[in-house]
Amino acid sequence: MSKSVKIKPTEKLGDIKDFFDGYDTAVYTASDDGYDYLEDGEYSVEVDNPTGEDHLIIDIFHDEFELWYGDWSAMYQNTESSYRHMKTDIENFLAGRMYLAVVTDGDEWVCSITINRSDVDKGYLKKQVAEYLRSANVGAWIDRMKADGAEISCRWWDSSRDQTLKLKPGEMR
């Protein structure tokens, strides 16, 4: 396996801004209100979603990237391969080839995961949620969802495609 080439995330600001050419974006720094979690020389890029409330946010730290959409986030390392992976994820999300699945049990948030598909398939979605929860060693949520049911909100960049699936008690495996 080849060693991944390290990069300086903050040096990618121009590339990220170019990547979102055609979208309304704003760049924030530590001196802006609400961005005191950033250190000097770090950035937060907000991409306006023309169809929905949630915007896509990329926090560019000195040593990593963090991508946000609604209550979902993902960390990307300071390597060229991880940076390319982040850009591919963003491309897929903006193009409708990926969506966010937000799982709740009653009023409790369970998890938020990305689904790399251009459609919502309930069987596939249930399998992905169960695999994620098992891999995170929180299988107790699966038992609880089996007993109580759950709700999965499928959130797309184009919010007109959003939909919510209700899992009945006993439907989760």
Sequence and secondary structure as in RCSB ss.txt:
>XXXX:A:sequence
MSKSVKIKPTEKLGDIKDFFDGYDTAVYTASDDGYDYLEDGEYSVEVDNPTGEDHLIIDIFHDEFELWYGDWSAM
YQNTESSYRHMKTDIENFLAGRMYLAVVTDGDEWVCSITINRSDVDKGYLKKQVAEYLRSANVGAWIDRMKADGA
EISCRWWDSSRDQTLKLKPGEMR
>XXXX:A:secstr
     B  GGGGHHHHHHHTTTS EEEE TTSTT TTS TT EEEEE  TTSS  EEEEE SSEEEEEETTEEEE
EESBHHHHHHHHHHHHHHHTTS EEEEEEETTEEEEEEEE  SS  HHHHHHHHHHHHHHTT HHHHHHHHHH E
EEEEE SSGGG EEEEE TT   
